[in-house]
Amino acid sequence: MSILVLGTVALDSVKTPSGARKNILGGSAAHFAMSARLFTDVHLVAIVGSDFPKKYIDFLKRKKIDLSSLTVSRGRTFQWKGKYEGDLNTAITLDTRLGVLPEFRPCVHDAQKKIQFIFLANVDPDIQRHLLEKVACSAFVGLDSMNYWILHRRSSLLRLLKAVDVFVANDQEARLLSQEANLIKAAKFLINQGPRIVLIKKGEHGALLYTKDFIFSLPAYPTDKVIDPTGAGDTFAGGFMGYLASVKRINQANLKLAAAYGTIAASFNVEDFGLDGTSYLNKRDLGKRLIQLRKYVAF
Amino acid sequence: MSILVLGTVALDSVKTPSGARKNILGGSAAHFAMSARLFTDVHLVAIVGSDFPKKYIDFLKRKKIDLSSLTVSRGRTFQWKGKYEGDLNTAITLDTRLGVLPEFRPCVHDAQKKIQFIFLANVDPDIQRHLLEKVACSAFVGLDSMNYWILHRRSSLLRLLKAVDVFVANDQEARLLSQEANLIKAAKFLINQGPRIVLIKKGEHGALLYTKDFIFSLPAYPTDKVIDPTGAGDTFAGGFMGYLASVKRINQANLKLAAAYGTIAASFNVEDFGLDGTSYLNKRDLGKRLIQLRKYVAF
């Protein structure tokens, strides 16, 4: 089944111990799309400015991402500038220029309103709710957020949690939103807010899938080539949601496999700058690492 | 086969969000022994002062720990005072009183010199080497250390690494000793120093087993009851080494199972203060959680 992702398409400038890149294609929806597209067709809902390079539009189209709901507005595209140091686990934001982002009112056309898999990647919770009200009420919905919204829009976010199936967060966000230091307690708190699945991403430490019926833990795929982790969480979510959109049933076995595909997709993402690690990826590449990951955890 | 552990036996005073305890039995060798004893008979090599409470001697004897090489010296027992906050991942040392520890010259009797499983828990690397020179050169040797020795006795420690089979470290220590931020690179560095097995403990994030032949990753056993993590790493090492001492062959399957038993033993350790979480443990308790852990990672 198709998947619809709401989020940002951005111009990223990033500096890591491996080098630097300026104004490369990034944003939560772009990273998500790059892994979700390996499983199903992806419809992107986002806004960019009139400065947005045509080469990036062409690139996304070549990757078969549906851009019919990408708004191009007069003004500047959202820009993020950041760096990573040491173990590369935490991004240090140097500058954020919202550009056209605050005026974003997501629009979807009638055919897209019937899409059954929706991912609300990290943007203002009010924009996320705005889209959610437009899509099928039978849809399977995933939600991501970030520290900024947790701190400044906690009640909006908690309301939104009641209306989604999956909440995706990193460990810091899960702790911040739940106000629990222990991650299992944090997951319990989150599941009690409404979603039936909580997916906590822990960077180099892997991920925790917490549901009312079972818990599943997965390490990160072991790589010693971490070039740029920007977008790893969105790439993870794209693999996870993309796989679920491609299977017949959302059961325990498929949820675990979805988390494994998310893990694998994220491992490719961190191995190069921006989308360079995932833009040439295919399902065979994912499959090879999936076999490795299975060996790596089996005992 | 028997196992011999060199390390500290200490009086710990600890404060955590769940409460506080004063002068409870602790130390690397005591925590190690409490899990290793579930698999084999344990010989403890350590020093305590003349103030060491008889009730703790009696307790260790009741747990069938061989104390024939426990030196009781005039002076005070090693004392550690610390606290944990927030996610309880890092101990904050408030006070350390070495007492009789600096005068420690480990002695083992002839029968103990033939023991084939040796664990050098965290003490001065010179004391560790001193013991290593006395035991069978065919022995399977595990080594642990800590930040203090890595910073102040780096070359002694690196020399010692050449003479052991397993190096056990937490993620901070592995990064500090290897001077690599990436944990896979850190493990590669460590394995190139001599040991054929590197076991990196990551607290709530589980453990990484790195060998020349395979990599194995394991999450921590999911518990929302973290009372006192003091000694969790030593308890892990005790389960790991204890299981290896109890099997016929040290192969991939058994090394993975050993890491799983270490994980399980550590999960019981953190659920109560000091040795309270492990002192009444039996193999059936371990077995039950092992089944859970298998489910928790299988996909």
Interface residues (C-beta under 8 A of the other chain):
Chain A: P17 G86 D87 L88 R175 A181 N182 L183 I184 K185 K188 K202 E204 H205 G206 L208 F214 I215 F216 S217 L218 P219 P222 T223 D224 V226 A253 K256 L257 A259 A260 R294 K295 Y296 V297 A298 F299
Chain B: P17 G86 D87 L88 R175 A181 N182 L183 I184 K185 K188 K202 E204 H205 G206 L208 F214 I215 F216 S217 L218 P219 P222 T223 D224 V226 A253 K256 L257 A259 A260 R294 K295 Y296 V297 A298 F299
